Amino acid sequence: MRRGAALRVIVIALLVAAIVTAVAIFIPWLPDQASSEADEIDFVFWFVTAICVGVFAVVAGISIYAGIKFRARPDDDSDGPPVHGHTGLEILWTAIPAVLVTAIAIVSTIALARNDSLPDEHLRVHVIAQQFTWRFEYPDHGELRSATLRLPVGRAAHLTMEARDVIHSFYVPEFRQKRDVVPGEVTNLIITPTKTGDYTIQCAELCGLGHAAMLQKVEVVEQTAFDEWAEGRAEEMEEGGEVSGQAIFAEQGCGGCHTFGPAGSTAEQGPPLDNLPELADRAGEPLDQFIRESIVNPDAYVERGYPNVMPPFDLPDEQLDALVEFLSGGAAEGGDGEL
């Protein structure tokens, strides 16, 4: 290629690179960072983006120049001259991508290794995924369970995750971390929040009819606020020495599928629990017996129009009794409430 042609290709490539870079930088493609792991992931993202911009600019520059310079004239029906391949160029455009791909692999490996490094002082959280809700247990705090993931800011959290039915995927955009949750396996994820605030867990794996509604709240708070919540939640789980059915309803994720006024839940993947007396009548069973059987053996009665995706719940007798009492009492009253 002659010097003048090469300069024109370079100018076109620089213009394309400038336009694409502006699109990448000045449009806010990514949400705000809210974890230390997000720094590593965003660095890999922009490292790969810079390489892609450069490669695209070169290819686009050559393509635009060639399309203008060597386009066929309207009255030209002749064949172009035969051109033999250029060995040097072939080696060059093979070697450069190999180097770039190797660089991406090295940077990605370093980022993943750093994000998988777990400090000695960390919070353990056990995550249970099922259609269509998330549940959280805190082994460091006894029997503490919650339908909302609460994390202290500035402290690493080690999430061990399991699925009760199908494959799910745990993802919080601000944390950048994402990991599949697979039945029969325990997967791990480390998150170190850096900003207090409320965030949303999204299931990033199509998991069924209620996939789009499988959203759960994350609250990142100061360590003192987390400790106060943990102590208060433990007391809430036992009201006057008795297990709270409303707390069991929340921590078992029932509101992820069912509408139930006394609990303030409005999901529609399963039959509305405000209609439990009517459902029990159709099943020909007493209300309490119908509710108990539906919890431990969901296949015993399946309401028309609602394919059963609910797994059996193996709850301790005390918790099962409290949940049945809460559901039967709330359904009989038919009142509205807020959890």
Number of C-alpha atoms within 10 A of each C-alpha: 6 6 8 9 14 13 12 14 22 17 13 20 24 16 14 20 22 15 13 17 16 11 12 15 10 8 8 9 9 10 10 13 17 23 21 18 22 23 16 19 19 15 14 20 13 13 15 18 14 16 16 14 18 19 17 16 24 18 14 17 22 18 15 14 18 13 11 9 10 9 10 13 7 6 6 9 8 7 7 9 6 6 6 6 8 8 8 9 10 10 10 11 10 11 11 12 13 12 11 15 12 12 15 16 13 11 16 19 13 13 19 14 10 12 20 15 10 15 12 7 9 16 20 17 23 17 22 19 25 23 25 28 21 27 21 23 22 19 13 11 15 10 11 18 25 20 23 19 22 19 23 22 21 19 18 23 21 19 20 19 24 22 22 17 17 17 21 28 19 20 19 18 18 18 23 21 17 17 16 20 26 18 17 12 11 16 16 16 18 22 25 23 24 20 18 15 13 12 17 16 21 21 27 18 17 13 18 15 13 18 18 14 17 23 17 20 16 17 17 22 21 16 14 10 12 17 14 10 14 19 12 11 16 15 15 17 21 13 12 9 9 12 19 21 22 19 24 21 20 19 20 19 24 22 24 25 24 19 21 27 20 21 22 14 21 14 19 16 22 22 21 18 24 22 14 22 19 13 20 18 12 11 15 10 14 11 21 18 12 21 24 18 16 18 19 15 15 17 16 11 15 16 13 8 8 11 13 15 19 19 15 14 13 11 14 8 9 12 18 20 16 19 23 21 18 20 24 22 15 21 22 14 12 16 14 14 12 9 12
